[in-house]
Amino acid sequence: FPNTEYLEIKPLHGNNLLVSFNFEANGTSELYPQADEVLYYDVIPKSLGGVLKSTNTRELHLRFGHGWYDSEVNGKLVHNGFSSGGTGVELWATIEADTKETAFKEWIQLANSLSGMFCASFNFIDSSITTYPEKLFGGDIDLESQVELIGNLYHFRSALPREPICTENLTPFLKFLPTKGKQGISTLLSGNKMFNAEWTSMSIDVVSDCEGGDAKHCKQTMKQSINMILNVPKILEKNEMPIPKPTPGAELRCNESKIFDLYHCFPLPLSKEYHYSLIDLFGKAIEGGSLVASDPTKVCLDMNLDNWELEMLSLSPAKEFFEGSNICFELDTSAEYNFRFNTNNASDVNPVEPPPFYASRSLSGYSQDAGGFRLDLYNPNEKAQKIIIFETLPWFVRLYMHSMTISVGDEYGNTKVMNVHDKNLPDYIKQIIYNPAVDRVAPTHLELLIEAPPKSKLKFSFKFDKAMLLYAEYPPDANHGFELEPTIFALVDDDNDNEIKYIMRTTTSLLTLPTPDFSMPYNVIILTLTVLALAFGSFFNLIVKKTVKEEDAE
C-alpha cells in the first residue's frame, strides 16, 4: 500500500518534549474524468477525493493550530514551518476554472463541504475573509508548466483565528489514515492528551503532480502531520491528580536554606530527574507498526544518549539503527511497543537549530476609533535575507498605507527611520502588493517583499481606523474583542523568489472595537411600555368611565 508513517521525538529545554507524527500517502488521479466514468480511490479517502473532484481543486491545504510556539526556546519549527499553522484554522487551495467568479463559487462549495467533514466553521468563509495570494500560497506544484489545462488556476486563502480546536477535528483526521487510528503510531493520538499540549498543530496537504505531462495519470500526494510540544511535569502531575488539589504540606519541596517553617516555604526548582514512558504521555502504547504501509513504521528519537537512557519495552524487538545523531527503530510487527525515557538531568538535551529570523506583531493605541500595529523582525545572520510578509486584516480595520514607517537598526545601535516618501525605502522594500478592504465585501490584503540587512532589527508601523459594526454583526462575547489572524513571515530563496525556505506565523492579536450597550434597547423598550401603559390607563379611564361626585356614588 503506497503510504508511510514515522514518529519523531526530541526533548527540549524547560522539561518539554517535541513530538511529530507524519503520514504520507501517494495515489493516482485523473484531472478530467468523463462524466460516466467510474472513479476509483486508492489511498486518498473517497469522502475527500469526491469533494476535490467536484470542485476542481488541484491543491488543498488545511491547518489547525492551538497554543503558542516559542522560537527562542524551541528553535526552528518542525519541517521548516511548512506543516505548522497559526492559532485557529487556516485553509488555502488552488482551483481550476474558466473565470474567477466560477472559481470563487467552487471555493465556497469546497469550504462548506470541509465544514461538515471536519466539524469546523469553514461554512463562515465568504468574500469578506477571503484573499487572493500572489507571493505566498501560490501552489506547491506548477501544473501549468506540466500539463495543458482546460481552465485557469486561481488561488484562495482564508483563516478563522477564533476557531477552537478540539477532538471533533481530530476524529476525521484519523479516519483519513489507512489504519484509521487503529494501528501504528496513530494509536497514540487521543483528544484528551493531544489538546493538553502547550502547542499543537495539525495539517493536511493534498497536491496533484502531473510531471509526466499526462492529465490522465497524475500523482496525488496526501500528507498529514501533527506536531505538538508536551510539558512533561504538567502531564505527569495530571496523571497522578486528575482533579487539581492543593499539595499537602508534607509533600512541599521547600528551600531549607531560607526561612522555612509552618507558614513559610520558598519552593525549590523543578526536579531534573524524570522517568516516564509513552504510556505516561499518551495513555497507551503503540499498537504495532502499520502493516498496510509500503515501508515499516519508523520511530526516531533525537536525544543525548550520554545523559538519557532509552528503553524499548516490547515482546517483539524492533530493528535499531542510526540516522545521523538520531536513534531510530522500525516497527514491523503487530506487537505493542512502548518507549521509556530515564534521565538525571532533563536540561541536558541536544541543541536546537535556531530559526533564520525572529518576528512578532503587537497592537498599539488605546482609542476606541483608531489604533495601529507594529511588526518586529530580527535577522541574526551575517548576510541579508529576503522575507515575505503576508498580512490580512478584516474589513472593519481600515489600514492607511501612507502611515507606514520603517525603523532599521544595525548591530552597532544605529537606527534609521523612514516613511513611505523616503528615497531609501526601495533598499528595504522590494515589492508591495496591497488590496484595500471593501466594507463587508473584502478584507485588507498586504504582501511585502523586503530585504533585511545582516544583524538588523526592522520595525514596521501602521495606523488604522476602526469601523462601526451593525448591531447583528457583533459576536455573542462582543466585549471580549475580535481576533486578528496571525501575520505570516516567509524566508525566500536568494536565487528564486518563488521558492520558500522557511515560514512562520505570529500569534493572534485581540482587537477591541467600540461595543454598544446591548441592554439599552431592552431598557428603552421596558421604560417606553411602562410610560405608555400609565398614560393609556389614565386616558382609558377618563374615556370609558363616568365621573361623579363621591356623595352621588355612595
C-alpha positions as CSV (number, residue, x, y, z in Angstrom):
1,F,0.0,0.0,0.0
2,P,1.7,3.3,-1.0
3,N,1.8,5.0,2.3
4,T,4.4,5.7,5.0
5,E,4.4,6.9,8.6
6,Y,7.1,7.9,11.1
7,L,7.3,9.5,14.5
8,E,9.9,11.9,15.8
9,I,10.6,12.7,19.5
10,K,13.0,15.3,20.8
11,P,13.5,16.5,24.4
12,L,13.6,20.3,24.7
13,H,14.6,22.8,27.4
14,G,12.1,23.5,30.1
15,N,11.1,19.9,30.5
16,N,9.3,20.0,27.2
17,L,9.1,17.3,24.6
18,L,8.6,17.8,20.9
19,V,6.5,15.0,19.2
20,S,5.9,14.9,15.5
21,F,3.6,12.5,13.8
22,N,4.0,12.3,10.0
23,F,1.9,10.3,7.4
24,E,2.2,10.3,3.6
25,A,0.1,8.5,1.0
26,N,0.6,8.5,-2.7
27,G,-2.1,7.7,-5.3
28,T,-3.1,8.3,-8.9
29,S,-5.6,10.8,-10.2
30,E,-7.1,11.9,-13.4
31,L,-7.6,15.7,-13.9
32,Y,-10.6,15.5,-16.3
33,P,-12.6,12.2,-15.8
34,Q,-15.5,11.5,-18.0
35,A,-19.0,12.2,-16.6
36,D,-20.0,8.5,-16.9
37,E,-16.6,7.2,-15.8
38,V,-16.4,5.1,-12.6
39,L,-13.9,6.7,-10.3
40,Y,-11.6,4.6,-8.0
41,Y,-10.0,5.9,-4.9
42,D,-6.9,4.0,-3.6
43,V,-5.2,5.8,-0.7
44,I,-7.0,9.2,-1.0
45,P,-10.2,8.9,1.0
46,K,-13.3,8.8,-1.2
47,S,-15.1,11.4,1.1
48,L,-12.3,13.9,0.5
49,G,-11.4,12.9,-3.1
50,G,-15.0,13.3,-4.2
51,V,-15.1,16.9,-2.9
52,L,-11.8,17.7,-4.6
53,K,-13.1,16.3,-7.9
54,S,-16.5,18.1,-7.8
55,T,-14.8,21.5,-7.0
56,N,-11.9,21.1,-9.5
57,T,-9.4,21.6,-6.6
58,R,-5.9,20.9,-7.6
59,E,-4.3,21.7,-4.3
60,L,-5.7,21.7,-0.8
61,H,-4.0,22.8,2.4
62,L,-5.6,22.7,5.9
63,R,-4.1,23.9,9.2
64,F,-5.4,23.6,12.7
65,G,-3.5,25.4,15.4
66,H,-3.6,25.7,19.2
67,G,-1.2,27.3,21.7
68,W,2.0,29.3,21.3
69,Y,5.3,28.2,19.9
70,D,8.4,29.9,21.4
71,S,11.1,30.0,18.7
72,E,13.7,31.5,21.1
73,V,13.4,28.4,23.3
74,N,12.3,25.6,21.0
75,G,14.3,26.7,17.9
76,K,13.1,26.2,14.3
77,L,9.6,25.0,13.5
78,V,9.3,21.3,12.5
79,H,9.8,20.8,8.8
80,N,10.7,24.5,8.4
81,G,7.2,25.5,9.4
82,F,5.6,24.0,6.3
83,S,3.4,21.7,8.4
84,S,2.6,24.2,11.1
85,G,-0.3,26.6,11.4
86,G,-1.3,29.6,13.5
87,T,-4.0,29.7,16.1
88,G,-7.4,28.7,14.8
89,V,-7.9,27.2,11.4
90,E,-6.5,28.1,8.0
91,L,-7.5,27.0,4.6
92,W,-6.0,27.7,1.2
93,A,-6.5,26.0,-2.2
94,T,-5.8,26.1,-5.9
95,I,-8.9,25.7,-8.0
96,E,-9.2,25.3,-11.8
97,A,-12.0,27.2,-13.5
98,D,-12.8,29.3,-16.6
99,T,-13.4,32.5,-14.7
100,K,-12.6,33.9,-11.3
101,E,-16.3,34.1,-10.4
102,T,-16.8,30.4,-11.2
103,A,-13.7,29.6,-9.2
104,F,-15.0,31.5,-6.2
105,K,-18.2,29.6,-6.3
106,E,-16.2,26.4,-6.2
107,W,-14.2,27.8,-3.3
108,I,-17.3,28.4,-1.3
109,Q,-18.6,24.9,-2.1
110,L,-15.3,23.5,-1.0
111,A,-15.3,25.4,2.3
112,N,-18.9,24.3,3.0
113,S,-18.0,20.6,2.3
114,L,-15.0,20.7,4.5
115,S,-17.0,22.4,7.3
116,G,-19.2,19.3,7.7
117,M,-16.3,16.9,7.2
118,F,-14.0,18.4,9.9
119,C,-16.7,19.7,12.2
120,A,-15.2,23.2,11.8
121,S,-16.7,26.6,10.9
122,F,-15.4,26.7,7.3
123,N,-19.0,27.5,6.3
124,F,-18.5,31.0,7.6
125,I,-15.9,31.6,4.9
126,D,-17.1,34.2,2.4
127,S,-15.7,37.1,0.3
128,S,-15.2,39.3,3.4
129,I,-12.4,37.0,4.8
130,T,-11.1,35.5,1.5
131,T,-7.8,36.8,0.0
132,Y,-6.2,36.0,-3.3
133,P,-2.5,35.4,-2.6
134,E,0.2,36.3,-5.1
135,K,3.7,35.9,-3.5
136,L,2.7,33.2,-0.9
137,F,0.3,30.2,-1.1
138,G,0.6,30.2,-4.9
139,G,0.7,26.4,-5.1
140,D,3.4,23.8,-4.4
141,I,3.4,22.4,-7.9
142,D,3.3,24.4,-11.1
143,L,0.7,22.5,-13.0
144,E,0.5,25.0,-15.8
145,S,4.1,24.1,-16.9
146,Q,3.5,20.4,-16.6
147,V,0.3,19.8,-18.5
148,E,-2.1,21.7,-20.8
149,L,-5.0,22.8,-18.6
150,I,-8.6,23.4,-19.8
151,G,-9.1,26.3,-17.4
152,N,-7.1,28.7,-15.4
153,L,-5.7,28.3,-11.8
154,Y,-6.9,30.6,-9.1
155,H,-5.6,30.7,-5.5
156,F,-7.7,31.4,-2.5
157,R,-6.9,31.6,1.2
158,S,-8.9,32.2,4.4
159,A,-8.4,31.9,8.1
160,L,-10.7,31.7,11.2
161,P,-8.5,32.7,14.2
162,R,-11.4,32.4,16.7
163,E,-12.0,28.7,15.9
164,P,-11.3,26.4,18.9
165,I,-9.5,23.1,18.1
166,C,-10.9,20.0,19.7
167,T,-11.4,16.3,19.4
168,E,-14.1,16.7,16.7
169,N,-11.3,18.0,14.4
170,L,-9.0,15.1,15.2
171,T,-11.5,12.3,14.5
172,P,-11.8,12.9,10.7
173,F,-8.1,13.4,10.6
174,L,-7.7,9.8,11.9
175,K,-10.4,8.5,9.5
176,F,-8.3,9.6,6.6
177,L,-5.4,7.4,7.6
178,P,-5.2,3.9,6.0
179,T,-5.0,2.4,9.6
180,K,-8.0,4.6,10.8
181,G,-6.1,5.2,14.0
182,K,-6.3,1.5,15.0
183,Q,-2.7,0.6,14.3
184,G,0.7,2.2,14.1
185,I,1.8,5.5,15.6
186,S,-1.7,6.9,15.2
187,T,-2.9,4.8,18.1
188,L,-1.2,7.3,20.4
189,L,-3.4,10.1,19.2
190,S,-6.3,11.0,21.5
191,G,-8.0,14.3,22.1
192,N,-7.6,14.4,25.9
193,K,-3.8,14.1,25.6
194,M,-3.2,15.9,22.4
195,F,-5.0,19.1,23.2
196,N,-3.5,19.3,26.7
197,A,-0.2,20.1,25.0
198,E,1.5,23.5,25.2
199,W,1.4,23.8,21.4
200,T,-0.4,21.7,18.8
201,S,-0.5,22.0,15.0
202,M,-2.4,19.7,12.7
203,S,-2.0,19.8,8.9
204,I,-3.4,18.1,5.8
205,D,-1.9,18.7,2.3
206,V,-3.3,17.2,-0.9
207,V,-1.2,18.1,-4.0
208,S,-1.6,16.9,-7.7
209,D,1.5,16.4,-9.7
210,C,1.4,15.8,-13.5
211,E,5.1,15.7,-14.1
212,G,4.8,13.3,-16.9
213,G,2.6,15.7,-18.9
214,D,-0.4,13.2,-19.0
215,A,-3.5,14.6,-17.4
216,K,-5.0,11.1,-17.1
217,H,-2.1,9.8,-15.0
218,C,-1.3,12.3,-12.3
219,K,0.3,11.6,-9.0
220,Q,-1.7,12.8,-6.0
221,T,0.1,13.1,-2.7
222,M,-1.6,13.5,0.7
223,K,0.5,14.5,3.7
224,Q,-0.9,14.6,7.2
225,S,1.1,15.6,10.2
226,I,0.5,16.5,13.9
227,N,3.2,18.4,15.8
228,M,3.0,19.1,19.5
229,I,5.0,20.2,22.4
230,L,4.3,18.4,25.7
231,N,5.2,19.7,29.1
232,V,6.3,16.5,30.9
233,P,5.8,17.7,34.6
234,K,2.4,19.0,33.8
235,I,1.3,15.7,32.2
236,L,2.8,13.5,35.0
237,E,1.1,15.7,37.6
238,K,-2.3,15.4,35.9
239,N,-1.8,11.6,35.7
240,E,-1.4,11.5,39.5
241,M,-4.0,14.1,40.2
242,P,-6.7,14.4,37.5
243,I,-8.7,16.8,39.7
244,P,-6.3,19.5,40.9
245,K,-5.9,19.7,44.7
246,P,-3.6,21.7,46.9
247,T,-0.3,19.9,47.6
248,P,-0.2,18.6,51.2
249,G,2.3,20.4,53.4
250,A,4.3,17.3,54.0
251,E,4.9,17.0,50.2
252,L,6.1,20.5,49.6
253,R,9.6,20.8,48.3
254,C,11.0,23.8,50.2
255,N,14.3,25.5,50.2
256,E,15.6,24.9,53.7
257,S,18.4,27.4,53.3
258,K,15.8,30.2,53.6
259,I,13.0,30.8,56.1
260,F,11.3,27.5,56.5
261,D,8.5,26.9,59.0
262,L,4.8,26.1,59.2
263,Y,3.9,29.3,57.4
264,H,6.8,30.0,55.1
265,C,8.1,27.9,52.2
266,F,10.4,29.0,49.4
267,P,9.9,26.3,46.7
268,L,12.8,24.5,45.1
269,P,13.3,24.5,41.3
270,L,11.6,21.6,39.5
271,S,13.4,18.3,39.7
272,K,15.7,17.5,36.8
273,E,15.3,13.7,37.3
274,Y,12.5,12.2,35.3
275,H,11.3,8.7,34.4
276,Y,8.4,8.4,32.0
277,S,7.1,6.4,29.0
278,L,4.8,6.7,26.1
279,I,2.0,5.3,28.2
280,D,2.5,8.1,30.8
281,L,2.4,10.7,28.0
282,F,-0.4,9.4,25.8
283,G,-2.2,6.9,28.0
284,K,-1.4,4.0,25.7
285,A,1.5,2.3,23.8
286,I,2.0,2.0,20.0
287,E,-0.3,-0.8,18.8
288,G,2.3,-2.3,16.4
289,G,3.6,-1.0,13.2
290,S,1.4,-0.1,10.2
291,L,1.3,-3.5,8.4
292,V,-0.5,-2.0,5.4
293,A,2.3,0.6,4.7
294,S,4.8,0.2,2.0
295,D,7.7,0.7,4.4
296,P,7.9,-0.2,8.1
297,T,6.7,2.3,10.7
298,K,9.7,4.3,11.9
299,V,10.2,5.9,15.3
300,C,13.2,8.3,15.6
301,L,14.5,9.9,18.8
302,D,16.8,12.9,18.9
303,M,18.3,12.9,22.4
304,N,21.7,13.0,24.1
305,L,22.3,9.3,24.9
306,D,25.1,10.2,27.2
307,N,22.6,11.6,29.7
308,W,19.4,10.0,28.6
309,E,18.7,6.3,28.9
310,L,16.2,4.8,26.4
311,E,14.4,1.5,26.9
312,M,12.2,-0.1,24.4
313,L,9.5,-2.3,26.0
314,S,8.1,-4.9,23.7
315,L,7.7,-8.6,23.3
316,S,8.9,-8.3,19.7
317,P,12.3,-6.5,19.3
318,A,12.5,-3.8,16.7
319,K,15.3,-3.1,14.2
320,E,17.5,-0.4,15.6
321,F,19.7,1.9,13.5
322,F,21.1,5.5,13.5
323,E,20.2,8.3,11.1
324,G,22.8,11.0,11.8
325,S,22.5,11.8,15.5
326,N,19.0,10.2,15.8
327,I,18.4,6.7,17.0
328,C,15.6,5.0,15.1
329,F,13.5,1.9,15.3
330,E,11.5,0.0,12.7
331,L,8.2,-1.4,13.9
332,D,7.3,-4.2,11.6
333,T,5.1,-6.5,13.7
334,S,1.7,-6.2,15.4
335,A,3.1,-6.3,18.9
336,E,2.8,-3.4,21.3
337,Y,5.8,-1.0,21.5
338,N,6.5,1.3,24.4
339,F,9.5,3.5,25.0
340,R,10.7,4.6,28.4
341,F,12.9,7.6,29.0
342,N,15.1,8.0,32.1
343,T,17.4,10.9,32.9
344,N,19.0,12.5,35.9
345,N,19.3,15.9,34.1
346,A,16.4,16.7,31.9
347,S,18.0,20.1,30.9
348,D,20.9,18.3,29.2
349,V,19.4,18.0,25.7
350,N,20.7,18.2,22.2
351,P,21.0,21.8,20.9
352,V,18.2,23.1,18.8
353,E,18.7,24.8,15.5
354,P,17.8,28.5,15.7
355,P,15.3,29.9,13.2
356,P,16.7,32.0,10.3
357,F,14.8,35.1,11.8
358,Y,12.6,36.1,14.6
359,A,9.3,38.0,14.1
360,S,6.3,39.2,16.1
361,R,3.3,41.6,15.9
362,S,1.8,43.9,18.5
363,L,-1.1,46.3,18.6
364,S,-0.7,49.9,19.7
365,G,-3.0,52.7,20.7
366,Y,-5.9,52.7,23.1
367,S,-8.5,54.8,21.3
368,Q,-12.0,53.4,20.5
369,D,-12.0,54.7,17.0
370,A,-8.3,54.3,15.9
371,G,-5.2,52.3,16.5
372,G,-2.1,50.8,15.0
373,F,0.1,47.7,14.9
374,R,3.8,47.1,14.7
375,L,5.7,44.2,13.0
376,D,9.2,43.4,14.5
377,L,11.7,41.5,12.6
378,Y,15.2,40.4,13.6
379,N,17.8,39.0,11.2
380,P,20.5,37.4,13.3
381,N,22.5,36.1,10.3
382,E,25.7,37.5,8.7
383,K,24.0,38.0,5.3
384,A,21.0,39.8,4.1
385,Q,17.7,37.9,3.7
386,K,14.7,38.3,1.5
387,I,11.5,37.9,3.5
388,I,7.8,38.0,2.5
389,I,5.3,39.5,5.0
390,F,1.7,38.4,4.5
391,E,-0.9,40.4,6.4
392,T,-4.7,40.1,6.3
393,L,-6.9,42.4,8.3
394,P,-10.7,42.2,8.5
395,W,-12.7,44.8,6.6
396,F,-13.6,46.8,9.8
397,V,-9.9,47.6,10.2
398,R,-9.2,50.4,7.8
399,L,-5.5,50.4,7.2
400,Y,-3.7,53.6,6.0
401,M,-0.7,52.6,3.9
402,H,0.6,56.2,3.8
403,S,1.1,55.9,7.6
404,M,3.7,53.2,7.2
405,T,7.0,53.9,8.9
406,I,10.1,51.7,9.0
407,S,12.8,51.7,11.6
408,V,16.1,49.9,10.7
409,G,18.6,49.3,13.5
410,D,22.0,47.7,13.0
411,E,24.2,45.7,15.3
412,Y,26.0,48.9,16.5
413,G,22.9,50.6,17.8
414,N,22.4,53.0,14.9
415,T,18.8,53.5,13.9
416,K,17.3,54.9,10.7
417,V,13.6,55.8,10.5
418,M,11.9,56.2,7.1
419,N,8.4,56.8,5.8
420,V,6.7,56.0,2.5
421,H,8.2,59.0,0.8
422,D,11.8,58.3,1.8
423,K,14.1,57.8,-1.2
424,N,15.9,54.9,0.6
425,L,12.8,52.9,1.1
426,P,13.3,50.7,-2.1
427,D,16.6,49.5,-0.5
428,Y,14.5,47.6,2.1
429,I,11.0,47.1,0.5
430,K,11.4,45.4,-2.9
431,Q,7.7,44.9,-3.7
432,I,4.3,45.9,-2.3
433,I,1.1,44.1,-3.1
434,Y,-1.8,46.0,-1.5
435,N,-5.6,45.4,-1.9
436,P,-7.6,47.7,0.3
437,A,-10.6,46.5,2.2
438,V,-14.2,46.9,1.0
439,D,-16.8,47.2,3.7
440,R,-18.4,43.8,4.3
441,V,-17.1,42.6,0.9
442,A,-13.3,42.1,1.1
443,P,-10.5,42.2,3.7
444,T,-7.3,44.2,3.6
445,H,-4.6,42.2,1.8
446,L,-1.0,43.2,2.1
447,E,2.1,41.4,1.0
448,L,5.6,42.9,1.3
449,L,8.8,41.6,-0.2
450,I,11.6,43.0,2.0
451,E,15.3,42.6,2.3
452,A,16.6,42.5,5.9
453,P,20.2,43.6,6.2
454,P,22.6,41.4,8.2
455,K,22.3,41.6,12.0
456,S,19.5,44.1,11.7
457,K,16.2,44.8,13.5
458,L,13.3,46.1,11.4
459,K,10.1,47.6,12.8
460,F,7.1,48.3,10.5
461,S,4.4,50.6,12.0
462,F,0.9,51.1,10.6
463,K,-2.1,53.1,11.6
464,F,-5.7,52.2,11.1
465,D,-9.3,53.3,11.9
466,K,-11.9,51.1,13.5
467,A,-15.2,50.9,11.6
468,M,-18.6,50.8,13.3
469,L,-20.4,47.4,13.0
470,L,-24.1,46.8,12.8
471,Y,-25.9,45.5,15.8
472,A,-26.2,42.0,14.5
473,E,-22.5,41.8,13.4
474,Y,-21.1,41.5,16.9
475,P,-20.4,38.1,18.2
476,P,-22.0,36.8,21.4
477,D,-19.0,37.7,23.5
478,A,-18.6,41.2,21.9
479,N,-16.7,42.7,24.9
480,H,-14.0,40.0,24.5
481,G,-12.8,41.6,21.3
482,F,-12.0,40.4,17.8
483,E,-9.2,38.1,16.9
484,L,-6.8,39.2,14.1
485,E,-5.3,36.3,12.3
486,P,-1.5,35.8,12.6
487,T,0.9,37.7,10.3
488,I,2.9,35.3,8.2
489,F,6.7,35.7,7.5
490,A,8.4,33.6,4.9
491,L,12.1,33.3,4.0
492,V,12.7,33.5,0.3
493,D,15.5,31.7,-1.5
494,D,18.3,34.0,-2.6
495,D,18.2,32.8,-6.2
496,N,14.5,32.2,-6.7
497,D,11.8,34.5,-5.3
498,N,9.2,31.8,-5.8
499,E,10.9,29.3,-3.6
500,I,10.2,29.5,0.2
501,K,12.8,28.0,2.6
502,Y,11.1,28.8,5.9
503,I,7.7,30.0,7.1
504,M,6.4,31.1,10.5
505,R,3.3,32.7,11.9
506,T,3.0,35.2,14.8
507,T,0.3,34.9,17.5
508,T,-3.2,36.2,17.0
509,S,-3.9,39.7,18.2
510,L,-7.0,40.8,20.2
511,L,-8.6,44.0,18.9
512,T,-11.2,45.8,20.9
513,L,-13.9,47.8,19.0
514,P,-16.4,50.3,20.3
515,T,-19.1,48.0,21.8
516,P,-22.7,49.2,22.3
517,D,-24.6,48.6,25.4
518,F,-26.7,45.7,24.3
519,S,-29.0,46.0,27.3
520,M,-30.0,49.6,26.4
521,P,-32.6,48.6,23.8
522,Y,-34.3,46.4,26.3
523,N,-34.2,49.2,28.9
524,V,-35.8,51.6,26.4
525,I,-38.5,49.2,25.5
526,I,-39.4,48.5,29.1
527,L,-39.4,52.2,30.0
528,T,-41.4,53.1,26.9
529,L,-44.0,50.5,27.5
530,T,-44.3,51.4,31.2
531,V,-45.0,55.1,30.3
532,L,-47.4,54.1,27.6
533,A,-49.3,51.8,30.0
534,L,-49.6,54.5,32.6
535,A,-50.7,57.1,30.1
536,F,-53.1,54.8,28.3
537,G,-54.7,53.6,31.6
538,S,-55.4,57.2,32.7
539,F,-56.9,58.2,29.3
540,F,-58.8,55.0,29.1
541,N,-60.4,55.6,32.5
542,L,-61.4,59.1,31.5
543,I,-62.9,58.0,28.3
544,V,-64.8,54.9,29.4
545,K,-65.8,55.7,33.0
546,K,-68.2,58.4,34.1
547,T,-67.1,61.0,36.6
548,V,-69.5,61.5,39.5
549,K,-69.3,63.1,43.0
550,E,-68.5,61.0,46.0
551,E,-71.8,61.7,47.6
552,D,-73.7,60.5,44.5
553,A,-71.5,57.4,44.2
554,E,-72.5,56.4,47.8
